[in-house]
């Protein structure tokens, strides 16, 4: 039952990628910005969760909520301070700013607490269940269910609420949305808030599942989540979820076949192949750029 | 870097003032040695250590041991009346930083010798500069062969080390697995991004197979990974009775934890790279049961010199129990001080010759002699983790 075990490993990893990828894709969908600081929001969320659990003694769910709230505020702050004034600048200027923000946050955290890693405390009594010969830990089950629940809530917000409708309108055509009386600035902030809250949640989940967190932890998952978002079709929410899961499973399969040293390369080979053969991603429709 | 320099100077001036007040003025008679005449009554030693970054815990631990030893030597009147002044640099656990720190220490601060770095890679990054400028370089814990032997198999003249070398740790682990644990089928899981890990893995493999054992799986990870579950699943399906994981604590902590979660209950073994309190935080007490490490020393060892060191270390650092990096840092200073004393000068070539002649020097981490490859001949200790504590298991001589 090695394969079942590997599939479970892959889905757990993939659901974390998916949560981060959602933030990338939402922000891209609405302002066409690849927010490279997103991986750092994930890292900050992880540290907030760590402090709430180990210093303030909160449980997993309060820590998750606290981290999501704090990250939502943090995401909006980043948007208001760094990106808002660049809204009409070239896209490359905004992209470079995003990289700058990312470096600033990484080094800011290193300056505050040092670069040494921290270990997440055990929040659950970890029991393993035997499932057709594969070991599933209670942690993995909880993490999967939290990720799925968050994605369902997101789908609900985007498709059934007024703010979700407004977000879709702005992403479709910001000018027209403005004419219809939608406050575009607020909607963009809301998008950042939701995306960052998901990254914060991913940070706490990552900490609980993988134990080790450090100020540079956001870099690789951030880049992988970006690949996942492109794979699913950047700007498309279900695409990010599927892209994340596919990427997690592919990486695990590559390791399982004995090519563990190629695991990271696999993600980037996928990125290159997607960009060459299907730049719109799995779920993307080929649309022509408006002139 | 600026800060370090200022604190270094500050510490230096305090030490100098203290000692000058203690012993009366001493005329400098040492005319033939330009360096010593210029510096007067002090011997400058550069510390090039990992004080931040990935393996900060090694470097900082060594700095504690080094500072304790320097304090003791200075209190006892220094080396032939000269006080030791440490100049501390942080190489941020990166080899490029280690190189530039070494250049600065040698050319600007004109140190007599450099102690550091804690890891082999960061030491190798300084070797060429040390050789070129004829400055003695001693790594407290660089266990890779490449620290003292260069690519062409020649000895790096000015490079020395306090710790034993990698192949020795791999050999000890292989013998321990074959003879004490009596296992036949083992797996090796090593870090492909680290020479240290690869070196240990290959010597373990050679000696374990020579002892009649079988390697059923040989897998790799890359430093900074956090997900090891898929490879552990692979290892598990090959049914090993023992897994050798010669890595550094940051990854090993996670590997041990994830392995136990997946129901891998066999003994796990590593080397001195495991030795950090962070390992315990990452893996957790329970997961670490039934794991072994080879190490330089154990504070539980009943030997008199070790118990004495424990006491002095505890007094300086609020009752803290020294780990082996503390001990190696401490020993490195005594090794160097012994050589400077026997050389009777701070001339680097003479210190180097004295170091090469070191024989049966009694250090905390064992009796120390140097062979012709600048490899120490000394003992190794095997420790077992029990409920989060390292228990002294046995001592192995070369």
Interface residues (C-beta under 8 A of the other chain):
Chain A: X2 X5 X6 X9 X10 X12 X13 X114 X115 X116 X117 X118 X119 X122 X126 X128 X135 X137 X139 X206 X210 X211 X212 X217 X220 X251 X252 X253 X255 X256 X258 X260 X261 X264
Chain B: X52 X53 X54 X56 X57 X192 X219 X220 X221 X222 X224 X226 X227 X229 X230 X231 X233 X234 X236 X237 X250 X253 X254 X257 X261 X262 X263 X278 X281 X282 X284
